[in-house]
Amino acid sequence: MNNRAAWFRIAYTAMAGIVILTGMLVSNAYHLQLLTFIGINTLLALGLNMLMGYAGQISLGHAAFYGIGAYTTAILTVHYSLSPWLALPAAILIAMAVACIVGVPTLKLSGYYLGMGTLGFGMIVHILFREWSSMTGGASGFIGIPPLELGPISFSSGRNYFYLVWALVLLSIIICQRIIDSRIGRGLRAIHDGEKAALAVGVNTSSLKLQVFVLSAALSALAGFLYAHLVYFISPGTFDFITSIRMVTMVVIGGMASIWGALLGASLLTLLPEWLHSFSEFEMVVYGLVLMTVMIFLPQGLTRGLMDLYERSKRKQT
């Protein structure tokens, strides 16, 4: 076993231990729900980080896949009385199918044009959620989404749901890391560094970009499924343009091309609004200042920035 694989095994074990201990020690229902939201946001940031951080493809419409996951399970479980566990693969497959249909023409674009194309897709899906009221509940939202149950285990309690979400987060992190360390991961990084150069050395750039776009859509749909069965109510406002921008911010603040950066960015962007409640009407101003400060002093994101600070302090000691 090489050092890198050993390090990751230690990191996964440590993360699993922290999650188990946190679930045992935190008894406050509000705090458990907040930690569960961090897990859901980590799935969103993780998927988008694979697309933006590793493949270098911008998406400003990823909230659409988040919404497709949430609305698919809501419609199937409420209108058609399907089990949520059967609705889960349906939600992910529909999101992946939509990603294939949208990704084939859109990923031929690059830079600002790709951003505008994905933005348009996100807006179309958002309008569909709002206007197709007979299926989605329209602007008023969708109520009555059932809680998750597995035999005698109910996931309506905060602790069980917390463990479910974080088990899926850990599994997703392991899968993404395996992809990054594989030939596909090397191809994605080659596209990020220079698509024409990657094409010249035989990398199938179109196929790889589509694959990572579909993977990121699947992770967003999984997050949408978990969100819908956590809050039992969804509305179009949760899956709008602002949510897409928040997802991009999580990736950038946490650190591009970093699996752990997605976790860090999602944690910060979920907790920051909670910490800023005491600033009342200046909340958004302070929020913006914090983000500006991070980007000015740690432009490569928190993960890379903190590692640089650690290496610098280590060099000073020697």
Residue frames as qw, qx, qy, qz and C-alpha x, y, z in Angstrom:
[[0.000, 0.887, 0.462, 0.000, 0.00, 0.00, 0.00],
 [0.428, 0.398, -0.045, 0.810, 1.52, 3.38, -0.96],
 [0.181, -0.185, -0.454, 0.853, 1.58, 6.41, 1.33],
 [0.295, -0.061, -0.193, -0.934, -1.24, 8.17, -0.49],
 [0.613, -0.268, -0.645, -0.370, -3.64, 5.22, -0.21],
 [0.493, -0.271, -0.681, 0.469, -2.73, 4.77, 3.46],
 [0.024, -0.062, -0.226, 0.972, -3.34, 8.46, 4.13],
 [0.467, -0.163, -0.344, -0.798, -6.78, 8.30, 2.55],
 [0.619, -0.287, -0.730, -0.045, -7.71, 5.19, 4.54],
 [0.331, -0.234, -0.550, 0.731, -6.76, 6.99, 7.74],
 [0.165, 0.004, -0.021, -0.986, -8.75, 10.06, 6.64],
 [0.562, -0.239, -0.557, -0.563, -11.88, 7.97, 5.84],
 [0.574, -0.308, -0.716, 0.251, -11.61, 6.13, 9.16],
 [0.188, -0.159, -0.375, 0.894, -11.16, 9.40, 11.04],
 [0.325, -0.104, -0.227, -0.912, -14.14, 10.93, 9.27],
 [0.618, -0.303, -0.665, -0.290, -16.33, 7.90, 10.06],
 [0.480, -0.275, -0.638, 0.535, -15.23, 8.08, 13.70],
 [0.002, -0.055, -0.168, 0.984, -16.00, 11.81, 13.92],
 [0.472, -0.204, -0.425, -0.745, -19.45, 11.27, 12.38],
 [0.626, -0.330, -0.707, -0.002, -20.29, 8.43, 14.82],
 [0.375, -0.244, -0.514, 0.732, -19.07, 10.41, 17.84],
 [0.131, -0.055, -0.048, -0.989, -20.87, 13.57, 16.73],
 [0.553, -0.293, -0.549, -0.554, -24.14, 11.67, 16.36],
 [0.613, -0.347, -0.667, 0.242, -23.70, 10.20, 19.84],
 [0.352, -0.227, -0.379, 0.825, -22.69, 13.42, 21.57],
 [0.164, -0.040, -0.114, -0.979, -25.00, 15.98, 19.92],
 [0.061, 0.407, 0.890, -0.197, -28.52, 15.65, 21.31],
 [0.212, 0.538, 0.178, -0.796, -29.95, 19.04, 20.33],
 [0.615, 0.496, 0.611, 0.056, -32.39, 18.48, 17.43],
 [0.306, 0.936, 0.001, -0.176, -31.61, 21.86, 15.81],
 [0.175, -0.727, 0.611, 0.258, -27.86, 21.23, 15.84],
 [0.576, -0.001, 0.801, 0.166, -28.32, 17.74, 14.38],
 [0.555, 0.716, 0.422, -0.027, -30.47, 19.15, 11.58],
 [0.118, 0.930, -0.264, -0.229, -27.85, 21.81, 10.87],
 [0.350, -0.479, 0.768, 0.242, -25.16, 19.15, 10.64],
 [0.616, 0.334, 0.710, 0.068, -27.44, 17.14, 8.34],
 [0.420, 0.887, 0.129, -0.141, -27.82, 20.16, 6.05],
 [0.120, -0.768, 0.560, 0.285, -24.02, 20.43, 5.93],
 [0.530, -0.086, 0.823, 0.187, -23.94, 16.82, 4.69],
 [0.558, 0.654, 0.512, -0.012, -26.54, 17.55, 1.98],
 [0.214, 0.949, -0.137, -0.188, -24.65, 20.67, 0.87],
 [0.369, -0.553, 0.690, 0.285, -21.42, 18.66, 0.82],
 [0.625, 0.271, 0.711, 0.172, -22.98, 16.30, -1.74],
 [0.408, 0.884, 0.222, -0.053, -23.91, 19.34, -3.89],
 [0.043, -0.898, 0.393, 0.195, -20.43, 20.86, -3.60],
 [0.586, -0.294, 0.721, 0.223, -18.74, 17.51, -4.19],
 [0.645, 0.492, 0.565, 0.151, -20.54, 16.93, -7.50],
 [0.306, 0.951, 0.051, 0.005, -19.93, 20.46, -8.73],
 [0.324, -0.773, 0.498, 0.222, -16.29, 20.29, -7.64],
 [0.690, 0.014, 0.664, 0.289, -15.78, 17.23, -9.84],
 [0.515, 0.721, 0.412, 0.212, -17.14, 19.22, -12.79],
 [0.107, 0.985, -0.054, 0.126, -15.59, 22.63, -12.12],
 [0.448, -0.776, 0.434, 0.087, -12.54, 21.86, -10.02],
 [0.647, -0.229, 0.670, 0.282, -11.23, 18.82, -11.91],
 [0.564, 0.434, 0.599, 0.367, -12.68, 19.15, -15.43],
 [0.193, -0.255, 0.097, 0.942, -12.72, 22.96, -15.50],
 [0.069, -0.434, -0.669, -0.600, -16.31, 23.19, -16.78],
 [0.148, -0.005, 0.351, -0.924, -18.50, 26.00, -15.39],
 [0.217, -0.477, -0.801, -0.290, -22.11, 25.32, -14.46],
 [0.130, -0.081, 0.292, -0.944, -24.48, 28.02, -13.22],
 [0.658, -0.127, -0.236, -0.704, -27.59, 25.83, -13.35],
 [0.338, 0.111, -0.923, 0.145, -26.82, 22.92, -11.09],
 [0.350, 0.034, 0.574, -0.740, -29.70, 23.75, -8.74],
 [0.695, 0.171, -0.300, -0.631, -31.91, 22.30, -11.50],
 [0.607, 0.112, -0.787, -0.005, -30.57, 18.78, -10.84],
 [0.007, 0.028, -0.724, 0.689, -30.97, 19.35, -7.09],
 [0.525, 0.141, 0.192, -0.817, -34.62, 20.24, -7.80],
 [0.684, 0.170, -0.571, -0.421, -35.14, 17.32, -10.19],
 [0.364, 0.060, -0.884, 0.287, -34.07, 14.92, -7.42],
 [0.155, 0.112, 0.603, -0.774, -36.38, 16.56, -4.88],
 [0.583, 0.220, -0.009, -0.782, -39.43, 16.93, -7.15],
 [0.567, 0.158, -0.750, -0.302, -39.10, 13.44, -8.66],
 [0.249, -0.084, -0.898, 0.353, -39.25, 11.75, -5.26],
 [0.273, 0.194, 0.416, -0.845, -42.04, 14.10, -4.11],
 [0.605, 0.214, -0.292, -0.709, -44.20, 13.38, -7.17],
 [0.553, 0.106, -0.813, -0.147, -43.59, 9.61, -7.12],
 [0.197, -0.094, -0.847, 0.485, -44.18, 9.17, -3.38],
 [0.261, 0.284, 0.421, -0.821, -47.18, 11.52, -3.05],
 [0.578, 0.326, -0.201, -0.721, -49.01, 11.31, -6.40],
 [0.730, 0.225, -0.585, -0.272, -48.18, 7.67, -7.16],
 [0.789, -0.500, 0.227, -0.275, -47.69, 6.28, -3.60],
 [0.813, 0.351, -0.410, 0.215, -44.32, 4.78, -4.56],
 [0.767, -0.531, -0.113, 0.342, -41.87, 3.80, -1.82],
 [0.019, -0.957, 0.246, 0.150, -39.20, 6.51, -1.32],
 [0.542, -0.449, 0.646, 0.296, -36.50, 3.83, -1.69],
 [0.612, 0.389, 0.610, 0.319, -37.82, 3.06, -5.19],
 [0.228, 0.959, 0.168, 0.010, -38.13, 6.77, -5.92],
 [0.407, -0.755, 0.345, 0.381, -34.43, 7.27, -5.09],
 [0.518, -0.085, 0.648, 0.552, -32.99, 5.42, -8.13],
 [0.354, 0.722, 0.548, 0.232, -35.73, 6.95, -10.29],
 [0.076, -0.976, -0.041, 0.198, -34.75, 10.46, -9.16],
 [0.417, -0.589, 0.500, 0.479, -31.06, 9.83, -9.85],
 [0.519, 0.189, 0.710, 0.436, -31.69, 8.16, -13.23],
 [0.268, 0.864, 0.416, 0.094, -33.99, 10.97, -14.40],
 [0.177, -0.920, 0.173, 0.304, -31.39, 13.58, -13.39],
 [0.491, -0.340, 0.640, 0.483, -28.68, 11.60, -15.23],
 [0.478, 0.490, 0.658, 0.313, -30.88, 11.29, -18.34],
 [0.120, 0.971, 0.199, -0.052, -31.59, 15.04, -18.32],
 [0.352, -0.754, 0.378, 0.406, -27.86, 15.70, -17.83],
 [0.557, 0.021, 0.684, 0.472, -27.10, 13.57, -20.91],
 [0.354, 0.739, 0.528, 0.224, -29.68, 15.39, -23.04],
 [0.044, -0.995, -0.025, 0.085, -28.54, 18.83, -21.89],
 [0.538, -0.632, 0.402, 0.387, -24.83, 18.02, -21.66],
 [0.705, 0.233, 0.510, 0.434, -24.30, 16.79, -25.24],
 [0.365, 0.772, 0.239, 0.463, -24.98, 20.19, -26.90],
 [0.280, -0.956, 0.005, -0.081, -24.08, 22.44, -23.94],
 [0.704, -0.547, 0.300, 0.338, -20.63, 20.99, -23.19],
 [0.674, 0.433, 0.274, 0.533, -19.53, 21.85, -26.73],
 [0.020, 0.933, 0.007, 0.361, -19.47, 25.44, -25.45],
 [0.688, -0.088, -0.375, 0.615, -16.71, 26.79, -23.24],
 [0.232, 0.063, -0.223, 0.945, -16.00, 29.61, -20.80],
 [0.265, 0.171, 0.285, -0.905, -18.68, 32.28, -20.47],
 [0.555, 0.069, -0.481, -0.675, -20.85, 30.64, -23.16],
 [0.483, -0.129, -0.863, 0.067, -20.99, 27.38, -21.19],
 [0.058, -0.195, -0.605, 0.770, -21.90, 29.37, -18.07],
 [0.406, 0.164, -0.040, -0.898, -24.73, 31.12, -19.95],
 [0.556, 0.008, -0.714, -0.425, -25.96, 27.83, -21.43],
 [0.388, -0.209, -0.847, 0.298, -26.18, 26.12, -18.02],
 [0.096, 0.182, 0.379, -0.902, -27.74, 29.25, -16.55],
 [0.504, 0.069, -0.330, -0.796, -30.50, 29.11, -19.18],
 [0.544, -0.105, -0.824, -0.117, -31.12, 25.43, -18.42],
 [0.214, -0.198, -0.726, 0.623, -31.43, 26.16, -14.71],
 [0.266, 0.165, 0.144, -0.939, -33.92, 28.97, -15.34],
 [0.554, -0.007, -0.579, -0.599, -36.08, 26.77, -17.62],
 [0.485, -0.185, -0.843, 0.139, -36.28, 24.02, -14.99],
 [0.062, -0.193, -0.534, 0.821, -37.06, 26.56, -12.26],
 [0.422, 0.099, -0.126, -0.892, -39.94, 27.98, -14.32],
 [0.568, -0.070, -0.755, -0.320, -41.19, 24.43, -14.95],
 [0.307, -0.207, -0.798, 0.475, -41.27, 23.76, -11.19],
 [0.104, 0.235, 0.328, -0.909, -43.23, 26.99, -10.65],
 [0.459, 0.190, -0.241, -0.833, -45.71, 26.74, -13.52],
 [0.528, -0.040, -0.804, -0.271, -46.51, 23.00, -13.66],
 [0.361, -0.348, 0.460, -0.733, -48.71, 23.39, -10.59],
 [0.886, -0.091, -0.138, -0.433, -50.80, 20.22, -11.14],
 [0.894, 0.077, -0.389, 0.210, -47.69, 18.10, -10.54],
 [0.522, 0.216, -0.414, 0.714, -45.32, 20.33, -8.56],
 [0.313, -0.690, -0.524, 0.389, -47.71, 22.42, -6.46],
 [0.261, 0.835, 0.179, 0.450, -46.58, 25.56, -8.30],
 [0.170, 0.616, -0.325, 0.697, -45.26, 28.58, -6.43],
 [0.657, -0.584, 0.110, -0.463, -47.05, 27.50, -3.24],
 [0.077, -0.509, 0.841, -0.165, -44.80, 24.46, -2.97],
 [0.713, -0.012, -0.661, -0.234, -45.22, 20.73, -2.55],
 [0.429, -0.464, 0.542, -0.554, -46.42, 19.42, 0.82],
 [0.910, -0.096, 0.185, -0.359, -46.96, 15.97, 2.33],
 [0.576, 0.498, -0.647, 0.041, -43.65, 14.33, 1.38],
 [0.891, -0.415, -0.150, -0.112, -43.39, 11.20, 3.58],
 [0.326, -0.761, 0.560, -0.031, -40.51, 10.51, 5.97],
 [0.552, 0.397, -0.729, -0.083, -38.01, 7.77, 5.18],
 [0.756, -0.366, 0.434, -0.325, -38.49, 4.41, 6.89],
 [0.497, 0.389, -0.768, -0.109, -36.59, 1.14, 6.60],
 [0.573, -0.226, -0.782, 0.098, -38.45, -1.67, 8.38],
 [0.484, -0.715, -0.457, 0.211, -38.55, -0.73, 12.08],
 [0.447, -0.266, -0.027, 0.854, -36.02, 2.09, 11.58],
 [0.186, 0.908, 0.374, 0.039, -37.55, 5.52, 11.16],
 [0.538, 0.126, 0.039, 0.832, -35.42, 8.29, 9.73],
 [0.111, -0.853, -0.305, -0.409, -37.77, 10.99, 10.94],
 [0.595, -0.756, -0.044, 0.269, -35.59, 11.41, 14.04],
 [0.153, 0.941, -0.291, -0.073, -32.62, 13.74, 13.70],
 [0.442, -0.575, 0.677, 0.128, -29.93, 11.24, 14.68],
 [0.735, 0.185, 0.640, 0.128, -30.94, 8.49, 12.23],
 [0.535, 0.825, 0.175, 0.053, -31.20, 10.95, 9.35],
 [0.108, -0.897, 0.415, 0.108, -27.85, 12.48, 10.31],
 [0.569, -0.334, 0.728, 0.185, -26.18, 9.07, 10.12],
 [0.704, 0.483, 0.513, 0.089, -27.90, 8.23, 6.80],
 [0.354, 0.935, -0.026, -0.015, -26.82, 11.48, 5.15],
 [0.160, -0.821, 0.541, 0.089, -23.22, 11.31, 6.37],
 [0.715, -0.088, 0.677, 0.148, -22.87, 7.63, 5.42],
 [0.648, 0.658, 0.356, 0.138, -23.84, 8.64, 1.88],
 [0.098, 0.966, -0.238, -0.036, -21.43, 11.60, 2.00],
 [0.469, -0.574, 0.654, 0.153, -18.54, 9.33, 3.03],
 [0.735, 0.226, 0.618, 0.161, -19.44, 6.81, 0.32],
 [0.482, 0.859, 0.163, 0.061, -19.61, 9.59, -2.29],
 [0.124, -0.892, 0.421, 0.110, -16.23, 10.98, -1.18],
 [0.616, -0.297, 0.703, 0.197, -14.62, 7.54, -1.53],
 [0.686, 0.508, 0.501, 0.145, -16.15, 7.04, -5.01],
 [0.293, 0.955, -0.030, 0.013, -15.05, 10.50, -6.19],
 [0.312, -0.763, 0.545, 0.155, -11.53, 9.99, -4.84],
 [0.705, -0.017, 0.677, 0.213, -11.27, 6.64, -6.64],
 [0.577, 0.741, 0.322, 0.120, -12.37, 8.33, -9.87],
 [0.039, 0.969, -0.234, -0.063, -9.83, 11.13, -9.41],
 [0.442, -0.578, 0.665, 0.169, -7.02, 8.63, -8.86],
 [0.760, 0.243, 0.591, 0.112, -8.02, 6.63, -11.94],
 [0.406, 0.116, 0.515, 0.746, -7.30, 7.16, -15.63],
 [0.027, 0.792, 0.531, 0.301, -10.56, 9.13, -15.88],
 [0.370, -0.863, -0.138, 0.315, -9.32, 11.51, -13.19],
 [0.479, -0.343, 0.356, 0.725, -6.07, 12.08, -15.04],
 [0.261, 0.444, 0.611, 0.601, -8.07, 12.77, -18.20],
 [0.141, -0.894, -0.422, -0.041, -10.24, 15.30, -16.35],
 [0.421, -0.741, 0.073, 0.519, -7.20, 17.15, -15.03],
 [0.444, -0.009, 0.518, 0.731, -5.74, 17.17, -18.55],
 [0.108, 0.710, 0.561, 0.410, -8.94, 18.81, -19.83],
 [0.313, -0.895, -0.229, 0.220, -8.75, 21.37, -17.03],
 [0.480, -0.526, 0.270, 0.649, -5.14, 22.27, -17.91],
 [0.168, 0.481, -0.434, -0.743, -5.80, 22.53, -21.65],
 [0.784, 0.290, 0.439, -0.330, -8.59, 20.89, -23.60],
 [0.661, 0.680, -0.259, -0.185, -6.85, 21.14, -26.99],
 [0.078, 0.597, -0.791, 0.108, -3.65, 19.66, -25.59],
 [0.567, -0.091, 0.751, -0.326, -5.62, 16.83, -23.97],
 [0.797, 0.487, 0.179, -0.309, -7.36, 16.14, -27.27],
 [0.443, 0.733, -0.505, -0.104, -4.01, 16.11, -29.05],
 [0.034, -0.432, 0.886, -0.167, -2.66, 13.34, -26.78],
 [0.374, -0.076, -0.884, -0.270, -5.71, 11.14, -27.32],
 [0.109, 0.222, 0.729, -0.638, -8.03, 12.05, -24.45],
 [0.065, -0.513, -0.731, -0.446, -11.69, 11.68, -25.43],
 [0.035, 0.010, -0.326, 0.945, -12.62, 15.09, -24.03],
 [0.503, -0.204, -0.279, -0.792, -16.29, 15.10, -25.11],
 [0.724, -0.248, -0.633, -0.113, -16.99, 11.75, -23.46],
 [0.476, -0.127, -0.590, 0.639, -15.14, 12.60, -20.23],
 [0.116, -0.105, 0.145, -0.977, -16.85, 15.98, -19.88],
 [0.632, -0.247, -0.381, -0.628, -20.25, 14.36, -20.36],
 [0.690, -0.192, -0.679, 0.159, -19.45, 11.60, -17.85],
 [0.302, -0.107, -0.512, 0.797, -18.41, 14.04, -15.12],
 [0.317, -0.158, -0.077, -0.932, -21.43, 16.27, -15.88],
 [0.713, -0.260, -0.528, -0.382, -23.74, 13.24, -15.41],
 [0.589, -0.160, -0.651, 0.451, -21.93, 12.24, -12.21],
 [0.065, 0.014, -0.325, 0.943, -22.32, 15.72, -10.75],
 [0.518, -0.209, -0.264, -0.786, -26.03, 15.69, -11.70],
 [0.712, -0.237, -0.658, -0.059, -26.49, 12.33, -9.94],
 [0.412, -0.140, -0.576, 0.692, -24.92, 13.65, -6.72],
 [0.185, -0.082, 0.078, -0.976, -27.11, 16.77, -6.89],
 [0.643, -0.233, -0.467, -0.560, -30.22, 14.60, -7.37],
 [0.623, -0.213, -0.695, 0.289, -29.21, 12.47, -4.37],
 [0.153, -0.060, -0.395, 0.904, -28.91, 15.67, -2.32],
 [0.407, -0.149, -0.199, -0.879, -32.35, 16.76, -3.56],
 [0.679, -0.255, -0.659, -0.199, -33.88, 13.42, -2.53],
 [0.497, -0.217, -0.624, 0.563, -32.40, 13.71, 0.97],
 [0.032, -0.035, 0.162, -0.986, -33.50, 17.33, 1.28],
 [0.517, -0.239, -0.400, -0.718, -37.12, 16.55, 0.30],
 [0.735, -0.336, -0.585, -0.065, -37.47, 13.73, 2.85],
 [0.412, -0.089, -0.505, 0.753, -35.81, 15.81, 5.55],
 [0.099, 0.088, 0.192, -0.972, -38.04, 18.90, 5.39],
 [0.261, 0.440, 0.851, -0.117, -41.22, 17.24, 3.92],
 [0.297, 0.872, 0.305, -0.242, -41.88, 20.39, 1.87],
 [0.497, -0.100, 0.375, 0.776, -40.24, 21.81, -1.23],
 [0.311, 0.864, 0.269, -0.293, -40.85, 24.92, -3.31],
 [0.697, 0.617, 0.088, 0.355, -39.28, 26.35, -6.50],
 [0.072, -0.955, 0.214, -0.190, -37.44, 29.04, -4.51],
 [0.733, -0.524, 0.415, 0.125, -35.09, 26.41, -3.04],
 [0.748, 0.078, 0.515, 0.412, -33.83, 25.49, -6.52],
 [0.346, 0.926, 0.140, -0.057, -33.36, 28.91, -8.12],
 [0.575, 0.687, -0.207, 0.394, -30.38, 30.77, -9.57],
 [0.266, -0.794, 0.402, -0.372, -29.21, 31.91, -6.11],
 [0.889, -0.304, 0.336, -0.063, -28.86, 28.28, -5.03],
 [0.862, 0.410, 0.022, 0.298, -26.69, 27.55, -8.09],
 [0.230, 0.802, -0.296, 0.465, -24.47, 30.53, -7.21],
 [0.595, -0.646, 0.383, -0.286, -24.26, 29.36, -3.60],
 [0.976, -0.012, 0.193, 0.103, -23.09, 25.94, -4.84],
 [0.646, 0.613, -0.128, 0.435, -20.39, 27.55, -6.98],
 [0.149, -0.820, 0.330, -0.442, -19.33, 29.67, -3.98],
 [0.855, -0.428, 0.276, -0.101, -18.98, 26.54, -1.81],
 [0.916, 0.238, 0.082, 0.312, -16.62, 25.03, -4.38],
 [0.404, 0.731, -0.158, 0.527, -14.54, 28.19, -4.83],
 [0.371, -0.775, 0.311, -0.407, -14.30, 29.05, -1.12],
 [0.911, -0.323, 0.256, -0.030, -13.51, 25.47, -0.10],
 [0.249, -0.577, 0.668, 0.398, -10.90, 25.06, -2.81],
 [0.760, 0.466, -0.219, -0.396, -11.16, 23.97, -6.43],
 [0.727, 0.345, -0.593, 0.022, -10.00, 20.46, -7.29],
 [0.038, 0.287, -0.798, 0.529, -10.16, 19.31, -3.68],
 [0.504, -0.372, -0.754, -0.199, -12.54, 16.66, -2.33],
 [0.416, -0.455, -0.576, 0.536, -12.04, 17.90, 1.23],
 [0.046, -0.047, 0.033, 0.997, -12.42, 21.46, 0.02],
 [0.390, -0.365, -0.571, -0.623, -16.02, 20.65, -0.94],
 [0.559, -0.500, -0.635, 0.185, -16.66, 19.53, 2.64],
 [0.356, -0.297, -0.267, 0.845, -14.98, 22.64, 4.04],
 [0.080, -0.105, -0.277, -0.952, -16.79, 25.04, 1.69],
 [0.467, -0.456, -0.633, -0.417, -20.19, 23.44, 2.34],
 [0.517, -0.472, -0.571, 0.429, -19.61, 23.60, 6.11],
 [0.226, -0.205, -0.119, 0.945, -18.61, 27.27, 6.05],
 [0.206, -0.151, -0.382, -0.888, -21.41, 28.40, 3.71],
 [0.507, -0.484, -0.677, -0.224, -24.02, 26.48, 5.77],
 [0.523, -0.494, -0.495, 0.488, -22.83, 27.70, 9.17],
 [0.264, 0.068, -0.005, 0.962, -21.95, 31.30, 8.25],
 [0.299, -0.486, -0.331, -0.751, -25.58, 32.55, 7.94],
 [0.670, -0.553, -0.495, 0.011, -26.34, 30.93, 11.32],
 [0.573, -0.271, -0.268, 0.725, -23.42, 32.72, 12.99],
 [0.160, 0.156, 0.134, 0.966, -24.40, 36.05, 11.43],
 [0.246, -0.680, -0.654, -0.223, -27.94, 36.21, 12.82],
 [0.413, -0.647, -0.343, 0.542, -26.72, 38.48, 15.61],
 [0.255, -0.160, 0.217, 0.929, -25.75, 41.13, 13.03],
 [0.339, 0.625, 0.506, -0.488, -29.45, 41.58, 12.16],
 [0.554, 0.793, 0.174, -0.184, -29.90, 43.81, 9.09],
 [0.105, 0.814, -0.533, -0.204, -26.14, 43.90, 8.44],
 [0.830, -0.130, 0.542, 0.004, -26.04, 40.12, 8.05],
 [0.798, 0.537, 0.220, 0.164, -25.59, 40.17, 4.26],
 [0.192, 0.922, -0.301, 0.151, -22.94, 42.90, 4.46],
 [0.474, -0.614, 0.627, -0.071, -20.88, 40.88, 6.96],
 [0.877, 0.153, 0.455, 0.020, -21.46, 37.73, 4.87],
 [0.637, 0.752, 0.002, 0.166, -20.07, 39.48, 1.79],
 [0.056, -0.876, 0.455, -0.153, -17.09, 40.86, 3.74],
 [0.714, -0.368, 0.596, -0.020, -16.19, 37.40, 5.06],
 [0.851, 0.374, 0.345, 0.133, -16.31, 35.93, 1.56],
 [0.399, 0.886, -0.158, 0.177, -14.24, 38.82, 0.14],
 [0.343, -0.770, 0.529, -0.093, -11.65, 38.41, 2.90],
 [0.829, -0.110, 0.544, 0.071, -11.31, 34.68, 2.20],
 [0.757, 0.577, 0.240, 0.191, -10.93, 35.26, -1.54],
 [0.183, 0.934, -0.264, 0.156, -8.39, 38.09, -1.14],
 [0.300, -0.697, 0.637, -0.137, -6.12, 36.34, 1.37],
 [0.517, -0.123, 0.846, 0.046, -6.77, 32.71, 0.33],
 [0.490, 0.451, -0.261, -0.699, -7.55, 32.99, -3.42],
 [0.392, 0.200, -0.861, -0.255, -7.06, 29.25, -4.00],
 [0.739, -0.389, -0.410, -0.368, -9.66, 28.40, -1.37],
 [0.582, -0.690, 0.306, -0.303, -9.52, 27.44, 2.27],
 [0.980, -0.114, 0.126, 0.105, -8.02, 23.97, 1.76],
 [0.723, 0.443, -0.063, 0.527, -5.05, 25.08, -0.36],
 [0.024, -0.816, 0.177, -0.550, -4.63, 28.28, 1.69],
 [0.719, -0.620, 0.236, -0.208, -4.50, 26.45, 5.03],
 [0.953, 0.020, 0.091, 0.289, -2.04, 23.90, 3.61],
 [0.489, 0.652, -0.113, 0.569, 0.18, 26.75, 2.34],
 [0.318, -0.803, 0.235, -0.446, 0.11, 28.41, 5.78],
 [0.903, -0.385, 0.190, -0.012, 1.04, 25.09, 7.41],
 [0.862, 0.265, 0.031, 0.431, 3.94, 24.47, 5.00],
 [0.217, 0.786, -0.153, 0.558, 5.18, 28.05, 5.49],
 [0.545, -0.729, 0.268, -0.317, 5.18, 27.71, 9.27],
 [0.967, -0.146, 0.142, 0.154, 6.97, 24.37, 8.96],
 [0.677, 0.520, -0.064, 0.517, 9.71, 25.94, 6.81],
 [0.101, -0.834, 0.220, -0.496, 10.18, 28.74, 9.37],
 [0.797, -0.546, 0.220, -0.134, 10.67, 26.20, 12.15],
 [0.919, 0.045, 0.146, 0.364, 13.38, 24.40, 10.19]]
